[in-house]
Amino acid sequence: MQKGGANNMVSMKDIAAACGVSVATVSKALNNQDDIGEETKRRVRNAAKELGYHPNASARALKTNRSYNLGVLYKEASGSGLTHDYFSQILEHFRSTAEHAGYDITFLSNSKIRKDRMSYLEHTIYRGMDGVMIAVADYSDPEVTQLLDSKLPVVTVDYLYNGRIAVMSDNVEGMEKLLSYIYAQGHREVAYIYGEDSMVTANRLSAYYRFFENNHIAIREELLQKGRYRDSYTAGMLTHKLLALSPAPTCIVYADDFSAIGGMNAIKDRGLRVPEDISIAGYDGILMASQLEPQLTTYRQDTSGIGCMAAQKLISLIENPRATPIVQCMMGGELVLGGSVAPVAAC
């Protein structure tokens, strides 16, 4: 077969002629429809590949009234950007699921540096986006609210908004599982360095209060310290503050694994050992946590499931809006038992 060059675009008619089938059969094969056989699909796809066929995005958009372009709003407060382990994994699985379904992704921007800047909603209209996933954003920003209140299909991650599908990590369950394990090791003086104000933080704090109240343990407010997500420096400073208390906590839980590393360094700076002198636990279950010595006890969130589910729900909203219910999808996780929490008698 002769491949098409830059000025010799291959059409479905060319593929049909090469395979001895109709153009309709070629279309069905390339769109993986069920009413033709797998052998025919394979033959058509092989011919398309050999001929150098590339579907015309403009023609497809005209035919379907869709751009096959999904927007991603990701404005992460700590400034770590796509190096943020939790969100980078969610975005990677969102991307791969979307691409498998034939969609591209574009990051939304409303950079205030440019004079001709557009709002998030204006950007989606300008780019002709079919829908948007909000992975993380400042929900007090009027432009984010404008996007959420628009008619555009939107799915949020770890945030509830009336009338929108939300894909949530079950932070209440995660915190309860982590605290239950720590409690079973005999710890009663458990400190918690939590992150900035958000729904995630509120749910984890509620789980902390409820757990100790249900176990009839008086809560010492000084054991609760507000820090920042993914901020090892602040976590280290607050760890020093907690260790100076009398009595000091026997275990410290951190907002995320990256912060726990800052806490571990602060503990070592004071000449103490983990877990012999004090136990610690993280949250997220990032790869780095398994490479520490001792390995960090943490709660691994299902970033793969969250990213895939967000893409599936958004695409369903776009392609079949009437049959797609507005739901909250709670995704569980997994307790990872490292070596950073010891029985309290050994502390």
Buried (B, 14 or more C-beta within 10 A) or exposed (E): EEEBEEEEEBBBEBBBEBBEBEBEBBBBBBEEEEEBEEEBBEBBBBBBEBBBBEEEEEEBBEEEEBBBBBBBBBBBBBEBEEEBBBBBBBBBBBBBBBEEBEBEBBEBBBEEEEEEEBBBBBBBEEBEBBBBBBBBBEBEBEBBBEBBBBEBBBBBBBBEBEEBBBBBBBBBBBBBBBBEBBBEBBBBBBBBBBBBEBBBBEBBBEBBEBBBEEEEEEEBEEBBBBBBBBBBEBBBBBBEBBBEEEEBBBBBBBBBBBBBBBBBBBBEEEEEEBBEBBBBBBBBBBEBBBEBEBBBBBBBBBBBBBBBBBBBBBBBBBBEEEEBEEEEBEBEBEBBEBBBBBEBEEB
